[in-house]
Amino acid sequence: MKNIKSIFLAFSALILAGCDPDLLDVENKNNPDFQKVYAKGEDVENVASNLFNTYYHGEHNPSGVKPMLAVASDNVTCSHGNFGMWHASSEPRDLAWDNSPSYSNQSQTKYTYDRMYGAIATANNVIKAIESGVQIGKNGEGNNRTMAVARFIQGIAYGNLALVYDRAHVVDEKTTVEGVFETAIPYNEVAAKAIEYLDQAISLSNNTFSIPTSWFASQTAISNTEFKKIASTVAARIMSNVPRNKTELAAVNWAKVKAYADAGITADWNVVFDGGTLWYDQGTQYLTTAGWGKVDMYVVHMMDPKQPQIWENRADFPHPPASTDPVDQRLFTDFQYTASNGFRADRGYFNFSNYRHSRYDHLFVNHSGPKAHIMKTENDMMRAEARVYLGELQEAADIINASTRITRGKMSPVAVNKDDILQAIHHERHVECTVSSGGLQFFTMRKLDLLQKGTFLHFPIPARTLETFRVEPPFYTFGTVAKADGKGTSNGGWK
């Protein structure tokens, strides 16, 4: 297992310009003078080339929220205490997220939070340098490319903050806020700002440029037209997944989601692992490797309805045999039957499962090869989903029946029926898109009111960040059945 180096942890620098002067008074010796770092075009370009790596690990590193979101969504199951997984998967969901600085897993939410702001802070400085007159390449020929990437990072990072946390501070190269808790804005407003930045990235992508493979660990250089597709997919992903419940889901501008998704990726957006030096997805490794995460029975049952949907919480529950004729053939190709469980019984038999996810085993032998950051299937499902809510059922069914549900799952075509189509979309997100985009299954369960009652709907601003803002403890949080309000804590549930 590899440990990623800490890169661009600059949240304090992000808001410092607007803070009370003594609020964040710790000297940051790793934050050199702006004029020195961003004075030359080649230096600005070099900084910009590392932006996505900072973001990527914030989403996929196990030190962040990916493992917790996976188990809280009942896509993966794991009783281990590592990475907050047992906390997030316990049943009934009566353990509120412990948002205190002394909690052993408090760093999980702060890791992702800090990586998002680290990427944002650096993107802001890149944009500021270009707008101040720095020329990248001969006569500034690299400015549009670098600016497009920086705007994209602003958008995808703020989008992730909107998806994962209840609120965030939004600043950019022109806007600052006072560094106090009260200036954080709600997730839906953060998402709207993210879309604004992505729209700017999309507009800049009308200029001809090519992004080197090292910037995004891509298999080939990314053209401006391909980059435009990526930014469009990310915009659709944010808009379609930010709702916290069915009421908010109904209020989504689905025409706009449809436009973004239709303009989105037409092939998997892959990141190529480099042996574990800079590019790898260790979060997925822990969620799938034998002895760690297994596939929740909720998902196994989707692929084979003869399998139990839950592992009953009792010692004498019989271990289900391997499937022989599942409705979804990916149970044979992407998953592996296991005849035993290595989880602790005292933490609940509900964590047990008879399958693990094996599709990416080959990648983790040497941490080498391409893995999707966002799958074409995910974009296809957003195209179909938007059409469902716009009443275009035949078109939605056609998209699904040309997708991995048929080509890989060998499943029956979906009927032109709203409920069947929505279930098919849900199925593909849980099966085909397992452990691809961080949090996808959590977001889809959340907006359909399917997260188990008492599950947090999002995380609070991390405790140690609240301490920086001089907020007095106890710090706010979400979770527990008693606080199930459908706004911060799930009041629905699939079981």
ABEGO torsion letter per residue (X at the ends): XBBBBBBGBAAAAAAAAABBAAABABBBAABBBAAAAAABAAAAAAAAAAAAAAAAAAAABAABAAAAAAAAAGABBBABABGGAAAAABOBBABBBBBBAABAAAAAAAAAAAAAAAAAAAAAAAAAAAAAGBBBEBGGAAAAAAAAAAAAAAAAAAAAAAAABABBBBBBAABBBBBBAAABBBAAAAAAAAAAAAAAAAAAAABBBBBBAAAAGBABBBBAAAAAAAAAAAAAAAAAAABABAAAAAABBAAAAAAAAAABBABBBBBBBAGGAABBBAAAAAAABBGBBBBBAAAAAAABAABBABBBBBAABBBBBBBABBABAAAAAABBBBABBABBAAAEAAABBABBBAAAAAAAAAGBEBBBABBAAAAAAAAAAAAAAAGBAAAAAAAAAABAAAAAAGBBBBBBBAAAAAAAAAAAAAAAABGBBBGAAAAAAAAAGABBBGBBABBBBBAAAAAAAGBBOBBBBBEEAAABAGAABBABEAX
